[in-house]
């Protein structure tokens, strides 16, 4: 494991990376705006669960497969892009709700609704091969070259990264929930949904046109 200065650098870098807007942050914010802070936090935990999949997959070599196989990367890339495009188009085409219904919408996330929010965050993350490549590129920098069990340290640092992300997830959800209570935001909620939908479409197109990593060794 890294020494204390490197460990603190790892934690700080993780916070900065999680503060950077992207598909995961957008998913948390839009759900918190639409359905309240709880929905945003649940969506965030879905995202973090997806990160665990990439962490353990990278530790057993699946992440390396995505980094070296053009075919594996391309398949997951297009599936993930299609899912982001689906989310974006659905939000762009959503119908506006009367302002009197906004409070009802914010409290309507029942058990089934929260399950759907969780799974949406999970799949948004799992189907993005760039997340796997991120962990493969970021985490090993903090593992000593002479470490006896690099896979174990990789998992431990990956778990730390995820736990370290929880305050940021809650912070994004709480901020969006606070924004949703502003009257100006409530009046423009439908247009915020549409704007978020356009961003999801943009993320999906960006992922679809992402090249496989250089130095791949075949399919």
MARRO-720168 format. One line per 3 residues: their letters; for each residue x, y negated, z of N, C-alpha, C. Coordinates in nm, 4 decimals. Example, Ala and Ser with C-alpha at 12.3 -4.5 7.8 and 13.67 -1.06 7.14 Angstrom:
<recs>
AS	1.3190 0.5690 0.7800 1.2300 0.4500 0.7800 1.3200 0.3300 0.7800; 1.2850 0.2250 0.7080 1.3670 0.1060 0.7140 1.2900 -0.0030 0.7870 $
</recs>
This chain:
<recs>
XXX	0.0844 0.1193 0.0000 0.0000 0.0000 0.0000 0.0885 -0.1250 0.0000; 0.0399 -0.2363 -0.0576 0.1205 -0.3583 -0.0573 0.1392 -0.4120 0.0836; 0.2461 -0.4901 0.1023 0.2665 -0.5532 0.2327 0.1642 -0.6649 0.2497 $
XXX	0.1655 -0.7296 0.3672 0.0623 -0.8283 0.4001 0.0546 -0.9431 0.3000; 0.1670 -1.0053 0.2602 0.1566 -1.1157 0.1629 0.0928 -1.0720 0.0311; 0.1322 -0.9532 -0.0189 0.0746 -0.9041 -0.1443 -0.0726 -0.8667 -0.1260 $
XXX	-0.1067 -0.8142 -0.0076 -0.2459 -0.7786 0.0194 -0.3331 -0.9040 0.0230; -0.2833 -1.0109 0.0850 -0.3575 -1.1372 0.0886 -0.3707 -1.1949 -0.0519; -0.2662 -1.1796 -0.1332 -0.2728 -1.2263 -0.2723 -0.3775 -1.1468 -0.3499 $
XXX	-0.3847 -1.0166 -0.3226 -0.4850 -0.9306 -0.3873 -0.6259 -0.9763 -0.3516; -0.6487 -1.0057 -0.2232 -0.7809 -1.0497 -0.1765 -0.8168 -1.1849 -0.2387; -0.7205 -1.2781 -0.2408 -0.7468 -1.4104 -0.2972 -0.7766 -1.4018 -0.4466 $
XXX	-0.7008 -1.3188 -0.5168 -0.7234 -1.3022 -0.6604 -0.8613 -1.2414 -0.6863; -0.9002 -1.1475 -0.6006 -1.0319 -1.0867 -0.6142 -1.1430 -1.1877 -0.5969; -1.1286 -1.2761 -0.4988 -1.2299 -1.3806 -0.4778 -1.2400 -1.4721 -0.5993 $
XXX	-1.1253 -1.5138 -0.6516 -1.1259 -1.6032 -0.7676 -1.1900 -1.5361 -0.8886; -1.1588 -1.4098 -0.9075 -1.2150 -1.3372 -1.0215 -1.3656 -1.3216 -1.0080; -1.4133 -1.2981 -0.8860 -1.5567 -1.2809 -0.8647 -1.6336 -1.4126 -0.8718 $
XXX	-1.5636 -1.5231 -0.8538 -1.6275 -1.6544 -0.8673 -1.6430 -1.6954 -1.0132; -1.5691 -1.6285 -1.1022 -1.5727 -1.6629 -1.2439 -1.7032 -1.6158 -1.3072; -1.7787 -1.7066 -1.3700 -1.9066 -1.6660 -1.4323 -1.8849 -1.5643 -1.5436 $
XXX	-1.9715 -1.4656 -1.5484 -1.9694 -1.3620 -1.6500 -2.1024 -1.2893 -1.6469; -2.1162 -1.1789 -1.7189 -2.2444 -1.1068 -1.7210 -2.2930 -1.0650 -1.5819; -2.2012 -1.0214 -1.4962 -2.2416 -0.9757 -1.3629 -2.2948 -1.0918 -1.2780 $
XXX	-2.2207 -1.2035 -1.2780 -2.2654 -1.3214 -1.2026 -2.3981 -1.3718 -1.2570; -2.4104 -1.3752 -1.3893 -2.5347 -1.4211 -1.4507 -2.6520 -1.3321 -1.4111; -2.6276 -1.2031 -1.4031 -2.7339 -1.1101 -1.3639 -2.7795 -1.1376 -1.2209 $
XXX	-2.6850 -1.1594 -1.1313 -2.7185 -1.1890 -0.9909 -2.7981 -1.3190 -0.9819; -2.7500 -1.4224 -1.0489 -2.8123 -1.5549 -1.0409 -2.9532 -1.5544 -1.0990; -2.9715 -1.4923 -1.2152 -3.1035 -1.4944 -1.2786 -3.2059 -1.4181 -1.1952 $
XXX	-3.1656 -1.3070 -1.1363 -3.2599 -1.2314 -1.0529 -3.2928 -1.3068 -0.9248; -3.1945 -1.3777 -0.8694 -3.2198 -1.4556 -0.7488 -3.3099 -1.5747 -0.7791; -3.2900 -1.6383 -0.8939 -3.3752 -1.7497 -0.9344 -3.5189 -1.7034 -0.9552 $
XXX	-3.5347 -1.5873 -1.0184 -3.6672 -1.5409 -1.0566 -3.7418 -1.4758 -0.9410; -3.6706 -1.3974 -0.8594 -3.7398 -1.3138 -0.7613 -3.6904 -1.3298 -0.6185; -3.6047 -1.4275 -0.5928 -3.5609 -1.4529 -0.4569 -3.4224 -1.3979 -0.4268 $
XXX	-3.3682 -1.4415 -0.3134 -3.2314 -1.4062 -0.2746 -3.2140 -1.2555 -0.2618; -3.3147 -1.1872 -0.2051 -3.3017 -1.0422 -0.1856 -3.2796 -0.9707 -0.3180; -3.3534 -1.0125 -0.4217 -3.3372 -0.9495 -0.5530 -3.1977 -0.9758 -0.6081 $
XXX	-3.1459 -1.0983 -0.5876 -3.0115 -1.1281 -0.6340 -2.9062 -1.0433 -0.5654; -2.9208 -1.0251 -0.4334 -2.8254 -0.9430 -0.3587 -2.8343 -0.7966 -0.4020; -2.9568 -0.7469 -0.4209 -2.9747 -0.6079 -0.4659 -2.9113 -0.5892 -0.6039 $
XXX	-2.9330 -0.6877 -0.6942 -2.8690 -0.6798 -0.8251 -2.7178 -0.6799 -0.8134; -2.6652 -0.7608 -0.7204 -2.5215 -0.7646 -0.6986 -2.4666 -0.6325 -0.6478; -2.5420 -0.5671 -0.5580 -2.4965 -0.4367 -0.5092 -2.5048 -0.3309 -0.6189 $
XXX	-2.5983 -0.3483 -0.7126 -2.5998 -0.2599 -0.8292 -2.4734 -0.2768 -0.9110; -2.4308 -0.4019 -0.9296 -2.3069 -0.4312 -1.0011 -2.1872 -0.3685 -0.9297; -2.1814 -0.3843 -0.7970 -2.0688 -0.3295 -0.7208 -2.0664 -0.1773 -0.7263 $
XXX	-2.1838 -0.1147 -0.7272 -2.1890 0.0309 -0.7413 -2.1333 0.0731 -0.8759; -2.1640 -0.0054 -0.9799 -2.1058 0.0216 -1.1109 -1.9546 0.0096 -1.1085; -1.9035 -0.0862 -1.0299 -1.7575 -0.0998 -1.0153 -1.6962 0.0247 -0.9533 $
XXX	-1.7661 0.0838 -0.8558 -1.7147 0.2071 -0.7945 -1.6998 0.3174 -0.8983; -1.7940 0.3236 -0.9928 -1.7846 0.4242 -1.0996 -1.6557 0.4035 -1.1780; -1.6260 0.2785 -1.2151 -1.5043 0.2507 -1.2919 -1.3793 0.2782 -1.2095 $
XXX	-1.3843 0.2468 -1.0812 -1.2672 0.2693 -0.9952 -1.2329 0.4170 -0.9881; -1.3329 0.5007 -0.9575 -1.3061 0.6441 -0.9450 -1.2760 0.7072 -1.0814; -1.3411 0.6568 -1.1870 -1.3128 0.7086 -1.3210 -1.1691 0.6770 -1.3609 $
XXX	-1.1247 0.5545 -1.3306 -0.9866 0.5179 -1.3638 -0.8876 0.6036 -1.2858; -0.9209 0.6350 -1.1609 -0.8312 0.7149 -1.0773 -0.8144 0.8566 -1.1316; -0.9178 0.9092 -1.1986 -0.9087 1.0464 -1.2515 -0.8741 1.0487 -1.4000 $
XXX	-0.8514 0.9308 -1.4585 -0.8030 0.9272 -1.5961 -0.9024 0.8850 -1.7017; -1.0296 0.8688 -1.6672 -1.1282 0.8285 -1.7673 -1.0987 0.6874 -1.8172; -1.0566 0.5998 -1.7253 -1.0220 0.4642 -1.7658 -0.9060 0.4638 -1.8643 $
XXX	-0.8088 0.5510 -1.8431 -0.6969 0.5613 -1.9361 -0.7449 0.6084 -2.0725; -0.8439 0.6984 -2.0730 -0.9020 0.7442 -2.1996 -0.9618 0.6262 -2.2765; -1.0347 0.5387 -2.2053 -1.0932 0.4220 -2.2714 -0.9855 0.3281 -2.3235 $
XXX	-0.8725 0.3227 -2.2514 -0.7646 0.2328 -2.2913 -0.6860 0.2873 -2.4098; -0.6914 0.4177 -2.4326 -0.6081 0.4781 -2.5367 -0.6874 0.5371 -2.6517; -0.8169 0.5588 -2.6344 -0.8979 0.6210 -2.7387 -0.9891 0.5169 -2.8034 $
XXX	-0.9679 0.4936 -2.9313 -1.0519 0.3968 -3.0031 -1.1970 0.4426 -3.0060; -1.2182 0.5729 -3.0242 -1.3554 0.6237 -3.0354 -1.4312 0.6078 -2.9043; -1.3680 0.6471 -2.7921 -1.4343 0.6372 -2.6615 -1.4649 0.4917 -2.6276 $
XXX	-1.3691 0.4039 -2.6521 -1.3900 0.2626 -2.6236 -1.5042 0.2070 -2.7082; -1.5060 0.2413 -2.8368 -1.6067 0.1864 -2.9285 -1.7470 0.2321 -2.8914; -1.7618 0.3602 -2.8569 -1.8943 0.4116 -2.8209 -1.9487 0.3375 -2.6997 $
XXX	-1.8688 0.3291 -2.5920 -1.9154 0.2617 -2.4712 -1.9359 0.1124 -2.4957; -1.8499 0.0541 -2.5795 -1.8608 -0.0879 -2.6108 -1.9965 -0.1186 -2.6761; -2.0354 -0.0391 -2.7740 -2.1602 -0.0668 -2.8446 -2.2827 -0.0374 -2.7587 $
XXX	-2.2748 0.0647 -2.6758 -2.3865 0.0916 -2.5845 -2.4028 -0.0243 -2.4864; -2.2908 -0.0713 -2.4305 -2.2960 -0.1835 -2.3374 -2.3437 -0.3111 -2.4045; -2.2967 -0.3372 -2.5268 -2.3402 -0.4571 -2.5991 -2.4894 -0.4519 -2.6272 $
XXX	-2.5382 -0.3340 -2.6656 -2.6818 -0.3192 -2.6941 -2.7650 -0.3464 -2.5696; -2.7160 -0.3010 -2.4548 -2.7907 -0.3235 -2.3305 -2.7948 -0.4719 -2.2953; -2.6827 -0.5423 -2.3102 -2.6798 -0.6856 -2.2829 -2.7706 -0.7614 -2.3801 $
XXX	-2.7698 -0.7206 -2.5062 -2.8573 -0.7842 -2.6048 -3.0040 -0.7607 -2.5705; -3.0347 -0.6393 -2.5264 -3.1724 -0.6078 -2.4854 -3.2168 -0.6989 -2.3710; -3.1316 -0.7141 -2.2691 -3.1652 -0.8018 -2.1576 -3.1866 -0.9459 -2.2050 $
XXX	-3.0964 -0.9911 -2.2927 -3.1055 -1.1280 -2.3407 -3.2305 -1.1543 -2.4227; -3.2610 -1.0658 -2.5156 -3.3792 -1.0843 -2.6003 -3.5063 -1.0801 -2.5160; -3.5112 -0.9896 -2.4184 -3.6291 -0.9805 -2.3322 -3.6513 -1.1103 -2.2551 $
XXX	-3.5426 -1.1733 -2.2096 -3.5555 -1.2980 -2.1350 -3.5939 -1.4141 -2.2270; -3.5371 -1.4167 -2.3468 -3.5699 -1.5239 -2.4413 -3.7168 -1.5183 -2.4815; -3.7702 -1.3970 -2.4957 -3.9081 -1.3805 -2.5414 -4.0094 -1.3783 -2.4270 $
XXX	-3.9618 -1.3911 -2.3020 -4.0541 -1.3856 -2.1889 -4.1485 -1.5052 -2.1919; -4.2696 -1.4836 -2.1438 -4.3701 -1.5900 -2.1422 -4.3567 -1.6744 -2.0167; -4.3860 -1.8014 -2.0324 -4.3817 -1.8923 -1.9181 -4.4939 -1.8596 -1.8210 $
XXX	-4.4661 -1.8715 -1.6899 -4.5667 -1.8491 -1.5867 -4.6082 -1.9832 -1.5281; -4.7365 -1.9992 -1.4926 -4.7806 -2.1234 -1.4285 -4.7011 -2.1482 -1.3016; -4.6766 -2.2762 -1.2713 -4.5968 -2.3091 -1.1525 -4.6597 -2.2556 -1.0256 $
XXX	-4.7925 -2.2404 -1.0237 -4.8599 -2.1893 -0.9039 -4.8270 -2.0433 -0.8778; -4.7756 -1.9759 -0.9816 -4.7429 -1.8337 -0.9665 -4.5989 -1.8102 -0.9236; -4.5178 -1.9163 -0.9168 -4.3753 -1.8963 -0.8910 -4.3489 -1.8331 -0.7551 $
XXX	-4.4201 -1.8787 -0.6519 -4.3998 -1.8221 -0.5192 -4.4412 -1.6759 -0.5166; -4.5492 -1.6464 -0.5886 -4.5957 -1.5074 -0.5947 -4.4930 -1.4200 -0.6636; -4.4307 -1.4741 -0.7708 -4.3269 -1.3989 -0.8407 -4.2076 -1.3759 -0.7493 $
XXX	-4.1737 -1.4781 -0.6704 -4.0555 -1.4686 -0.5838 -4.0727 -1.3650 -0.4744; -4.1972 -1.3332 -0.4389 -4.2202 -1.2363 -0.3318 -4.2747 -1.1042 -0.3835; -4.2734 -1.0885 -0.5157 -4.3362 -0.9698 -0.5751 -4.2384 -0.8557 -0.5982 $
XXX	-4.1137 -0.8708 -0.5523 -4.0161 -0.7638 -0.5738 -4.0367 -0.6544 -0.4701; -4.1220 -0.5619 -0.5017 -4.1466 -0.4491 -0.4132 -4.0380 -0.3456 -0.4276; -4.0621 -0.2275 -0.3714 -3.9608 -0.1226 -0.3734 -3.9225 -0.0858 -0.5152 $
XXX	-4.0220 -0.0686 -0.6007 -3.9945 -0.0291 -0.7383 -3.9212 -0.1402 -0.8126; -3.9648 -0.2676 -0.7891 -3.8997 -0.3792 -0.8554 -3.7543 -0.3919 -0.8162; -3.7227 -0.3777 -0.6893 -3.5849 -0.3866 -0.6438 -3.5010 -0.2705 -0.6962 $
XXX	-3.5609 -0.1550 -0.7099 -3.4894 -0.0410 -0.7676 -3.4495 -0.0712 -0.9112; -3.5421 -0.1314 -0.9870 -3.5126 -0.1677 -1.1253 -3.4024 -0.2732 -1.1324; -3.4072 -0.3696 -1.0405 -3.3033 -0.4732 -1.0356 -3.1676 -0.4100 -1.0062 $
XXX	-3.1636 -0.3181 -0.9107 -3.0390 -0.2493 -0.8754 -2.9833 -0.1728 -0.9953; -3.0696 -0.0952 -1.0609 -3.0250 -0.0145 -1.1746 -2.9801 -0.1028 -1.2909; -3.0478 -0.2171 -1.3078 -3.0064 -0.3084 -1.4132 -2.8651 -0.3586 -1.3907 $
XXX	-2.8330 -0.3979 -1.2674 -2.6974 -0.4410 -1.2362 -2.5963 -0.3283 -1.2527; -2.6372 -0.2084 -1.2121 -2.5497 -0.0910 -1.2246 -2.5123 -0.0667 -1.3702; -2.6116 -0.0615 -1.4581 -2.5843 -0.0311 -1.5983 -2.5146 -0.1458 -1.6696 $
XXX	-2.5438 -0.2699 -1.6298 -2.4731 -0.3838 -1.6883 -2.3228 -0.3689 -1.6688; -2.2821 -0.3138 -1.5555 -2.1406 -0.2980 -1.5243 -2.0825 -0.1689 -1.5814; -2.1527 -0.0586 -1.5608 -2.0999 0.0722 -1.6031 -2.0795 0.0784 -1.7541 $
XXX	-2.1692 0.0160 -1.8304 -2.1626 0.0252 -1.9757 -2.0682 -0.0761 -2.0385; -1.9891 -0.1441 -1.9581 -1.8938 -0.2421 -2.0090 -1.7519 -0.1862 -1.9959; -1.6912 -0.1393 -2.1054 -1.5572 -0.0804 -2.0944 -1.4512 -0.1805 -2.0530 $
XXX	-1.4791 -0.3103 -2.0695 -1.3814 -0.4112 -2.0291 -1.3615 -0.4120 -1.8786; -1.4625 -0.3668 -1.8034 -1.4473 -0.3581 -1.6570 -1.3446 -0.2501 -1.6235; -1.3534 -0.1358 -1.6921 -1.2561 -0.0284 -1.6690 -1.1151 -0.0761 -1.7018 $
XXX	-1.1013 -0.1479 -1.8135 -0.9701 -0.1975 -1.8527 -0.9178 -0.3014 -1.7530; -1.0105 -0.3799 -1.6972 -0.9701 -0.4783 -1.5964 -0.9059 -0.4083 -1.4763; -0.9722 -0.3049 -1.4241 -0.9173 -0.2355 -1.3083 -0.7841 -0.1694 -1.3414 $
XXX	-0.7720 -0.1159 -1.4641 -0.6461 -0.0527 -1.5034 -0.5328 -0.1546 -1.5120; -0.5668 -0.2781 -1.5490 -0.4639 -0.3800 -1.5632 -0.4334 -0.4519 -1.4320; -0.5382 -0.4704 -1.3494 -0.5233 -0.5554 -1.2301 -0.4688 -0.4789 -1.1100 $
XXX	-0.5303 -0.3671 -1.0754 -0.4981 -0.2983 -0.9503 -0.3542 -0.2456 -0.9459; -0.3021 -0.1817 -1.0545 -0.1666 -0.1258 -1.0456 -0.0586 -0.2283 -1.0143; -0.0848 -0.3561 -1.0392 0.0160 -0.4590 -1.0081 0.0473 -0.4647 -0.8587 $
XXX	-0.0446 -0.4134 -0.7761 -0.0289 -0.4209 -0.6313 0.0082 -0.2845 -0.5705; 0.0446 -0.1896 -0.6550 0.0878 -0.0575 -0.6078 0.2373 -0.0443 -0.6305; 0.3094 -0.0080 -0.5280 0.4546 0.0052 -0.5384 0.4911 0.1135 -0.6402 $
XXX	0.5919 0.0895 -0.7254 0.6312 0.1881 -0.8272 0.6708 0.3231 -0.7674; 0.7231 0.3226 -0.6443 0.7686 0.4473 -0.5825 0.6624 0.5094 -0.4906; 0.5362 0.4631 -0.5005 0.4296 0.5171 -0.4155 0.4110 0.6656 -0.4432 $
XXX	0.3892 0.7452 -0.3367 0.3769 0.8900 -0.3512 0.2479 0.9303 -0.4221; 0.1381 0.8664 -0.3887 0.0082 0.9035 -0.4443 -0.0590 0.7791 -0.5018; -0.0251 0.7473 -0.6255 -0.0747 0.6240 -0.6863 -0.2262 0.6267 -0.7039 $
XXX	-0.2834 0.7439 -0.7331 -0.4290 0.7531 -0.7521 -0.5035 0.7178 -0.6242; -0.4519 0.7667 -0.5101 -0.5152 0.7366 -0.3816 -0.5082 0.5871 -0.3527; -0.3905 0.5254 -0.3743 -0.3772 0.3822 -0.3494 -0.4643 0.3019 -0.4448 $
XXX	-0.4780 0.3512 -0.5683 -0.5637 0.2840 -0.6655 -0.7082 0.2802 -0.6136; -0.7567 0.3950 -0.5646 -0.8936 0.4021 -0.5125 -0.9089 0.3113 -0.3911; -0.8115 0.3150 -0.2987 -0.8205 0.2330 -0.1772 -0.8242 0.0841 -0.2114 $
XXX	-0.7391 0.0412 -0.3046 -0.7390 -0.0994 -0.3436 -0.8667 -0.1354 -0.4193; -0.9172 -0.0413 -0.5005 -1.0421 -0.0657 -0.5711 -1.1592 -0.0813 -0.4753; -1.1625 0.0028 -0.3731 -1.2678 -0.0083 -0.2713 -1.2554 -0.1414 -0.1972 $
XXX	-1.1310 -0.1801 -0.1639 -1.1088 -0.3089 -0.0975 -1.1571 -0.4239 -0.1861; -1.1296 -0.4153 -0.3157 -1.1746 -0.5182 -0.4097 -1.3271 -0.5306 -0.4059; -1.3951 -0.4162 -0.4038 -1.5415 -0.4180 -0.4011 -1.5952 -0.4766 -0.2698 $
XXX	-1.5397 -0.4309 -0.1581 -1.5841 -0.4838 -0.0284 -1.5560 -0.6336 -0.0188; -1.4430 -0.6730 -0.0748 -1.4033 -0.8127 -0.0770 -1.5009 -0.8971 -0.1612; -1.5730 -0.8308 -0.2533 -1.6651 -0.9010 -0.3432 -1.7997 -0.9310 -0.2777 $
XXX	-1.8313 -0.8616 -0.1686 -1.9649 -0.8754 -0.1085 -1.9965 -1.0196 -0.0687; -1.9061 -1.0931 -0.0001 -1.9400 -1.2319 0.0343 -1.9673 -1.3186 -0.0882; -1.8963 -1.2928 -0.1985 -1.9173 -1.3707 -0.3206 -2.0534 -1.3384 -0.3808 $
XXX	-2.0884 -1.2097 -0.3817 -2.2197 -1.1677 -0.4331 -2.3315 -1.2349 -0.3539; -2.3212 -1.2283 -0.2213 -2.4236 -1.2892 -0.1359 -2.4259 -1.4409 -0.1561; -2.3089 -1.4997 -0.1724 -2.3015 -1.6436 -0.1936 -2.3681 -1.6877 -0.3229 $
XXX	-2.3420 -1.6147 -0.4326 -2.4075 -1.6467 -0.5592 -2.5593 -1.6332 -0.5467; -2.6046 -1.5252 -0.4842 -2.7488 -1.5023 -0.4692 -2.8125 -1.6111 -0.3831; -2.7460 -1.6476 -0.2720 -2.8010 -1.7499 -0.1819 -2.8056 -1.8859 -0.2514 $
XXX	-2.7005 -1.9181 -0.3268 -2.6984 -2.0461 -0.3983 -2.8112 -2.0530 -0.5010; -2.8288 -1.9446 -0.5780 -2.9353 -1.9432 -0.6784 -3.0716 -1.9471 -0.6118; -3.0872 -1.8771 -0.4975 -3.2137 -1.8813 -0.4247 -3.2449 -2.0205 -0.3742 $
XXX	-3.1415 -2.0916 -0.3265 -3.1605 -2.2298 -0.2813 -3.2007 -2.3188 -0.3983; -3.1367 -2.2981 -0.5139 -3.1700 -2.3763 -0.6330 -3.3143 -2.3520 -0.6763; -3.3593 -2.2275 -0.6627 -3.4944 -2.1930 -0.7075 -3.6017 -2.2654 -0.6281 $
XXX	-3.5683 -2.3112 -0.5077 -3.6668 -2.3817 -0.4249 -3.6773 -2.5300 -0.4613; -3.5860 -2.5783 -0.5464 -3.5936 -2.7187 -0.5896 -3.7072 -2.7318 -0.6917; -3.7883 -2.8328 -0.6779 -3.9050 -2.8491 -0.7651 -3.8655 -2.8629 -0.9111 $
XXX	-3.7557 -2.9331 -0.9381 -3.7124 -2.9511 -1.0769 -3.6755 -2.8170 -1.1390; -3.6112 -2.7312 -1.0590 -3.5734 -2.5991 -1.1094 -3.6970 -2.5139 -1.1326; -3.7935 -2.5202 -1.0402 -3.9168 -2.4432 -1.0553 -3.9890 -2.4809 -1.1840 $
XXX	-3.9941 -2.6114 -1.2127 -4.0641 -2.6553 -1.3338 -3.9932 -2.6084 -1.4606; -3.8628 -2.5957 -1.4531 -3.7877 -2.5536 -1.5717 -3.7475 -2.4076 -1.5694; -3.8093 -2.3266 -1.4825 -3.7683 -2.1878 -1.4662 -3.7731 -2.1100 -1.5966 $
XXX	-3.8786 -2.1331 -1.6760 -3.8911 -2.0591 -1.8012 -3.7753 -2.0911 -1.8951; -3.7364 -2.2187 -1.8988 -3.6261 -2.2564 -1.9863 -3.4929 -2.2045 -1.9318; -3.4812 -2.1938 -1.8001 -3.3618 -2.1318 -1.7424 -3.3533 -1.9850 -1.7815 $
XXX	-3.4689 -1.9165 -1.7808 -3.4727 -1.7776 -1.8251 -3.4253 -1.7657 -1.9693; -3.4740 -1.8556 -2.0531 -3.4350 -1.8530 -2.1941 -3.2858 -1.8819 -2.2119; -3.2364 -1.9801 -2.1359 -3.0940 -2.0124 -2.1438 -3.0091 -1.8934 -2.0991 $
XXX	-3.0517 -1.8275 -1.9901 -2.9794 -1.7093 -1.9431 -2.9862 -1.5980 -2.0473; -3.1020 -1.5855 -2.1122 -3.1160 -1.4850 -2.2182 -3.0187 -1.5091 -2.3321; -3.0040 -1.6361 -2.3705 -2.9092 -1.6707 -2.4774 -2.7666 -1.6348 -2.4346 $
XXX	-2.7334 -1.6605 -2.3071 -2.5998 -1.6260 -2.2577 -2.5774 -1.4753 -2.2588; -2.6805 -1.3974 -2.2191 -2.6676 -1.2514 -2.2239 -2.6448 -1.2051 -2.3676; -2.7178 -1.2645 -2.4618 -2.6979 -1.2293 -2.6029 -2.5548 -1.2620 -2.6449 $
XXX	-2.5059 -1.3786 -2.5993 -2.3678 -1.4156 -2.6302 -2.2670 -1.3175 -2.5724; -2.2886 -1.2760 -2.4458 -2.1993 -1.1766 -2.3848 -2.2046 -1.0445 -2.4616; -2.3261 -1.0058 -2.5044 -2.3404 -0.8815 -2.5789 -2.2671 -0.8862 -2.7114 $
XXX	-2.2807 -0.9982 -2.7849 -2.2116 -1.0124 -2.9133 -2.0600 -1.0164 -2.8937; -2.0170 -1.0861 -2.7888 -1.8731 -1.0922 -2.7605 -1.8176 -0.9524 -2.7335; -1.8928 -0.8734 -2.6549 -1.8487 -0.7368 -2.6267 -1.8487 -0.6526 -2.7530 $
XXX	-1.9515 -0.6696 -2.8372 -1.9621 -0.5897 -2.9596 -1.8444 -0.6139 -3.0532; -1.7903 -0.7361 -3.0527 -1.6797 -0.7696 -3.1431 -1.5443 -0.7634 -3.0743; -1.5403 -0.7077 -2.9544 -1.4128 -0.6899 -2.8844 -1.3359 -0.5744 -2.9465 $
XXX	-1.2103 -0.5965 -2.9763 -1.1275 -0.4903 -3.0332 -1.0855 -0.3915 -2.9261; -1.0663 -0.2677 -2.9670 -1.0123 -0.1669 -2.8758 -0.8709 -0.2076 -2.8364; -0.8229 -0.1646 -2.7193 -0.6886 -0.2044 -2.6737 -0.5804 -0.1651 -2.7718 $
XXX	-0.4791 -0.2492 -2.7823 -0.3647 -0.2180 -2.8689 -0.2889 -0.0992 -2.8131; -0.2269 -0.0239 -2.9000 -0.1451 0.0893 -2.8566 -0.2258 0.2151 -2.8322; -0.3498 0.2211 -2.8810 -0.4305 0.3416 -2.8612 -0.3684 0.4571 -2.9391 $
XXX	-0.3955 0.5764 -2.8976 -0.3276 0.6933 -2.9552 -0.4218 0.7789 -3.0368; -0.5297 0.7226 -3.0851 -0.6203 0.8024 -3.1678 -0.7521 0.8229 -3.0993; -0.8427 0.9009 -3.1618 -0.9800 0.9157 -3.1087 -0.9894 0.9931 -2.9801 $
</recs>
